[in-house]
Amino acid sequence: MVDGVPKVTWSPDLGAERVYRVLGARGLGDAAGETHRGTVWEVVTEETKGDYRFFRVVVEMP
């Protein structure tokens, strides 16, 4: 938290060598994150970042 706002960071950030997407969920389903149990992961934007309680980072190769 920075000034009461969630701030998600990670290391190492490989920049253009990887595509990073921060996903957020308002609540959790089961440990595997199954959507049928209520966990819905959505892309976090500047406007919605305060709406989520849980976060994960998806890393992909471009």
PyMOL commands that place a pseudoatom at each C-alpha (Angstrom):
pseudoatom trace, name=CA, resn=MET, resi=1, chain=A, elem=C, hetatm=0, pos=[0.000, 0.000, 0.000]
pseudoatom trace, name=CA, resn=VAL, resi=2, chain=A, elem=C, hetatm=0, pos=[1.242, 3.470, -0.858]
pseudoatom trace, name=CA, resn=ASP, resi=3, chain=A, elem=C, hetatm=0, pos=[-0.772, 6.339, 0.590]
pseudoatom trace, name=CA, resn=GLY, resi=4, chain=A, elem=C, hetatm=0, pos=[-3.693, 3.959, 1.148]
pseudoatom trace, name=CA, resn=VAL, resi=5, chain=A, elem=C, hetatm=0, pos=[-3.684, 2.703, -2.454]
pseudoatom trace, name=CA, resn=PRO, resi=6, chain=A, elem=C, hetatm=0, pos=[-2.569, -0.804, -3.496]
pseudoatom trace, name=CA, resn=LYS, resi=7, chain=A, elem=C, hetatm=0, pos=[0.708, -0.779, -5.446]
pseudoatom trace, name=CA, resn=VAL, resi=8, chain=A, elem=C, hetatm=0, pos=[1.734, -4.008, -7.164]
pseudoatom trace, name=CA, resn=THR, resi=9, chain=A, elem=C, hetatm=0, pos=[5.380, -4.427, -8.168]
pseudoatom trace, name=CA, resn=TRP, resi=10, chain=A, elem=C, hetatm=0, pos=[7.610, -7.351, -9.130]
pseudoatom trace, name=CA, resn=SER, resi=11, chain=A, elem=C, hetatm=0, pos=[11.245, -8.100, -9.707]
pseudoatom trace, name=CA, resn=PRO, resi=12, chain=A, elem=C, hetatm=0, pos=[12.856, -8.581, -12.128]
pseudoatom trace, name=CA, resn=ASP, resi=13, chain=A, elem=C, hetatm=0, pos=[10.763, -6.557, -14.564]
pseudoatom trace, name=CA, resn=LEU, resi=14, chain=A, elem=C, hetatm=0, pos=[12.128, -7.691, -17.932]
pseudoatom trace, name=CA, resn=GLY, resi=15, chain=A, elem=C, hetatm=0, pos=[10.529, -4.780, -19.772]
pseudoatom trace, name=CA, resn=ALA, resi=16, chain=A, elem=C, hetatm=0, pos=[9.903, -5.384, -23.477]
pseudoatom trace, name=CA, resn=GLU, resi=17, chain=A, elem=C, hetatm=0, pos=[11.137, -8.989, -23.232]
pseudoatom trace, name=CA, resn=ARG, resi=18, chain=A, elem=C, hetatm=0, pos=[7.900, -9.924, -21.456]
pseudoatom trace, name=CA, resn=VAL, resi=19, chain=A, elem=C, hetatm=0, pos=[4.275, -8.768, -21.412]
pseudoatom trace, name=CA, resn=TYR, resi=20, chain=A, elem=C, hetatm=0, pos=[2.986, -8.180, -17.884]
pseudoatom trace, name=CA, resn=ARG, resi=21, chain=A, elem=C, hetatm=0, pos=[-0.698, -7.979, -16.985]
pseudoatom trace, name=CA, resn=VAL, resi=22, chain=A, elem=C, hetatm=0, pos=[-1.879, -7.283, -13.460]
pseudoatom trace, name=CA, resn=LEU, resi=23, chain=A, elem=C, hetatm=0, pos=[-5.122, -9.083, -12.630]
pseudoatom trace, name=CA, resn=GLY, resi=24, chain=A, elem=C, hetatm=0, pos=[-7.327, -8.383, -9.652]
pseudoatom trace, name=CA, resn=ALA, resi=25, chain=A, elem=C, hetatm=0, pos=[-10.144, -10.186, -7.861]
pseudoatom trace, name=CA, resn=ARG, resi=26, chain=A, elem=C, hetatm=0, pos=[-12.623, -8.878, -5.323]
pseudoatom trace, name=CA, resn=GLY, resi=27, chain=A, elem=C, hetatm=0, pos=[-12.682, -12.232, -3.492]
pseudoatom trace, name=CA, resn=LEU, resi=28, chain=A, elem=C, hetatm=0, pos=[-11.267, -15.736, -3.813]
pseudoatom trace, name=CA, resn=GLY, resi=29, chain=A, elem=C, hetatm=0, pos=[-12.934, -19.017, -4.691]
pseudoatom trace, name=CA, resn=ASP, resi=30, chain=A, elem=C, hetatm=0, pos=[-10.911, -22.115, -3.945]
pseudoatom trace, name=CA, resn=ALA, resi=31, chain=A, elem=C, hetatm=0, pos=[-7.115, -22.400, -3.762]
pseudoatom trace, name=CA, resn=ALA, resi=32, chain=A, elem=C, hetatm=0, pos=[-6.854, -23.135, -7.491]
pseudoatom trace, name=CA, resn=GLY, resi=33, chain=A, elem=C, hetatm=0, pos=[-8.683, -19.922, -8.373]
pseudoatom trace, name=CA, resn=GLU, resi=34, chain=A, elem=C, hetatm=0, pos=[-11.549, -21.668, -10.129]
pseudoatom trace, name=CA, resn=THR, resi=35, chain=A, elem=C, hetatm=0, pos=[-14.028, -19.189, -11.554]
pseudoatom trace, name=CA, resn=HIS, resi=36, chain=A, elem=C, hetatm=0, pos=[-16.996, -21.464, -10.828]
pseudoatom trace, name=CA, resn=ARG, resi=37, chain=A, elem=C, hetatm=0, pos=[-16.339, -20.843, -7.129]
pseudoatom trace, name=CA, resn=GLY, resi=38, chain=A, elem=C, hetatm=0, pos=[-16.633, -17.097, -7.506]
pseudoatom trace, name=CA, resn=THR, resi=39, chain=A, elem=C, hetatm=0, pos=[-13.094, -15.998, -8.313]
pseudoatom trace, name=CA, resn=VAL, resi=40, chain=A, elem=C, hetatm=0, pos=[-13.209, -13.682, -11.293]
pseudoatom trace, name=CA, resn=TRP, resi=41, chain=A, elem=C, hetatm=0, pos=[-9.833, -12.282, -12.364]
pseudoatom trace, name=CA, resn=GLU, resi=42, chain=A, elem=C, hetatm=0, pos=[-10.030, -8.993, -14.268]
pseudoatom trace, name=CA, resn=VAL, resi=43, chain=A, elem=C, hetatm=0, pos=[-7.354, -6.787, -15.809]
pseudoatom trace, name=CA, resn=VAL, resi=44, chain=A, elem=C, hetatm=0, pos=[-6.513, -3.992, -13.361]
pseudoatom trace, name=CA, resn=THR, resi=45, chain=A, elem=C, hetatm=0, pos=[-6.558, -0.478, -14.778]
pseudoatom trace, name=CA, resn=GLU, resi=46, chain=A, elem=C, hetatm=0, pos=[-5.688, 2.845, -13.214]
pseudoatom trace, name=CA, resn=GLU, resi=47, chain=A, elem=C, hetatm=0, pos=[-9.404, 3.513, -12.758]
pseudoatom trace, name=CA, resn=THR, resi=48, chain=A, elem=C, hetatm=0, pos=[-10.242, 0.113, -11.186]
pseudoatom trace, name=CA, resn=LYS, resi=49, chain=A, elem=C, hetatm=0, pos=[-7.134, -0.640, -9.121]
pseudoatom trace, name=CA, resn=GLY, resi=50, chain=A, elem=C, hetatm=0, pos=[-8.842, 0.274, -5.850]
pseudoatom trace, name=CA, resn=ASP, resi=51, chain=A, elem=C, hetatm=0, pos=[-11.719, -2.163, -6.491]
pseudoatom trace, name=CA, resn=TYR, resi=52, chain=A, elem=C, hetatm=0, pos=[-9.713, -5.340, -5.810]
pseudoatom trace, name=CA, resn=ARG, resi=53, chain=A, elem=C, hetatm=0, pos=[-8.443, -7.110, -2.697]
pseudoatom trace, name=CA, resn=PHE, resi=54, chain=A, elem=C, hetatm=0, pos=[-6.325, -9.807, -4.392]
pseudoatom trace, name=CA, resn=PHE, resi=55, chain=A, elem=C, hetatm=0, pos=[-3.806, -9.493, -7.207]
pseudoatom trace, name=CA, resn=ARG, resi=56, chain=A, elem=C, hetatm=0, pos=[-1.707, -11.670, -9.493]
pseudoatom trace, name=CA, resn=VAL, resi=57, chain=A, elem=C, hetatm=0, pos=[0.658, -10.901, -12.338]
pseudoatom trace, name=CA, resn=VAL, resi=58, chain=A, elem=C, hetatm=0, pos=[0.459, -12.830, -15.610]
pseudoatom trace, name=CA, resn=VAL, resi=59, chain=A, elem=C, hetatm=0, pos=[3.736, -12.901, -17.537]
pseudoatom trace, name=CA, resn=GLU, resi=60, chain=A, elem=C, hetatm=0, pos=[3.840, -13.798, -21.229]
pseudoatom trace, name=CA, resn=MET, resi=61, chain=A, elem=C, hetatm=0, pos=[6.414, -13.683, -23.980]
pseudoatom trace, name=CA, resn=PRO, resi=62, chain=A, elem=C, hetatm=0, pos=[5.606, -11.133, -26.728]
for i in range(1, 62): cmd.bond("trace and resi %d" % i, "trace and resi %d" % (i + 1))
show_as sticks, trace
zoom trace
